[in-house]
Amino acid sequence: MSGQKLGLKQKMQFKLSPQQIQLMKLLQLSVADLGQRVQEELESNPVLEEENYDNQAEEVAETNDEIEYDDYLNEYLEDDPVTYRMTADAGTSEEEEKQMPIALKESLFDKLKVQLLDLELDTVEEQLIAAQVMGSIDEDGYIRRDLLAIQDDLLFMHNRDIPEKNIEKILKQIQGFEPAGVGARDLRECLMLQLKYKLDNEDAEPPVRRYWKTAWIILRDQFELFSKRNFDKLMQEFDLTQAEMREVVEEITRLNPKPAATLGETQSTVQLTITPDFIVREKDDELMLSMTKGNMPELRISDHYRDLLNSYKKVDSKKDKKKKETVQFIKQKIDSAQWFIEAIRQRQQTLEGTMHAIISIQEAYFRSGDDKKLAPMRLKDVAELTHLDESTISRVANSKFVLTEFGTKPLKYFFSESMQNAEGEDISTTEIKSTLKDLVAAEDKRRPLSDEKLKDLLQEKGYTLARRTVAKYREQLNIPVARLRKNV
């Protein structure tokens, strides 16, 4: 018994109700996806039907409960939920460009979907994981969401508690797709995936393949030394001559730090128009919030089925098995329809309340459009204002867009952590990243700025950061290290 240990492990498990699952799924959807989801429900539930509703948006004033449909529609919206845009009475081309929805290139996702067929996934669970992972890959080809967050999404969207190792397994398979490097979680992994693709799929002379292999090992084991350009120590550790080290470095610099960024430039792409979920504009010195309806109709429960249920209830269904089954079927469909309508209503209220809270925190930005005026804002901050759970706020922020007078932004754009500047004032990390991006854009590409130099320049502007923090923000902005930004 000496080798055995007795311990107590407690694990909290919970089961979501169908109504909770319904709401969580709907919160996750954008306005365009919601319209499609409503159509699916209409097709599957004969009790549910739509009412005619001509208006495409509801206007909500910050300090006035009166809804001004006519004024709103005449001044801002054309009655077209697909090509939704603001009217431009002033009419400059620059203004029209800012007001139009974002056109996203669908080609990366399409390319991944085609390759997914080759995996021959056996189970529904694997297919759900693959779809969630691919949907989390950004336009540059990176997956910047933590696997635990993807696990959480799968639980709430599909009510499946899937182990993290299962998600990791599918991610590794997707990382073998083209373009090489897709699905990486950071720059180091992206470069390693591209080198592995070369080793597995491309023919080359033995010396070149040796450089690929050495480069892969350096990135795996000594990425910090490589990023600091400590080539002497790398030469010593890997027994390389100066000429061999130069060849290894050149092989790495030939790799693409943004594997999917130029995908649309080399092939014809399908343009997907994004309909913003929210509109924020300033009117009479007030910030006004509108929520677009897209192609989603108003829903109601069919009077025909209500009457049919009432008529069957008057008959003794216990003596008629067929009528009893009919009563149960109609009742179940009516209950399902009521749950769905209520979930849609709660979704509307939750989104509206969340967006009002965001506007109150980011008022300076919505009035000026200046990125540097974005206030620090966490999920917790919005949750406290709305009295909602942080996970609920996270689902509201997912895949949602807001149209402002300064362009269309993803809702996640307004969230950032806070730091203190030299004066002790709270500032947004978005402000720091914006300044960091400006410094890199203005650098001499023949002598790009190191992370240490960027740290010093940021400190001169009042941002006191560690070099590691600068490196972290640089990677989050998908900016390569100085060596990879150099143009001779």
Buried (B, 14 or more C-beta within 10 A) or exposed (E): EEEEEEEEEEEEEEEEEEBBBBBBBBBBBBBBBBBBBBBEBBEEBBBBBEEEEEBBBBBBBBEEEEEBEEEBBEEBBEEEBEEBBBBBEEEEEEBBEBBBBBEBBBBBBEBBEEBBEEBEBEEEBBBBBBBBBBBBBBBBBBBBBEBEEBBBBBBBBBBEEBEEEBBEEBBEBBBBBBBBBBBBBBBBBBBBBBBBBBBEEEEEEEEBBBBBBBBBBBBEEBBEBBBBBBBEEBBEEBEBEEEBBEBBBEBBBEBBBBBBBEBBEEEEBEEBBBBBBBBBBEBEEEBBBBBBBBBBBBBEBBEEBEEBBEEBEEEEBEEEEEBBEBBEBBBEBBEBBBBBBEBBEBBBEBBBBBBBBBBBBBBEBBBEBEBBBBBBBBBEBBBEBBEBEBBBBBBBBBBBBBBBBBEBBBBEBBBBEBBEBEEEEEBBBBBBBBBBBEBBEEBEEEEBBBBEBBBEBBEEEBBEBEBEBBBBBBBBEBBBBBBBBBEE
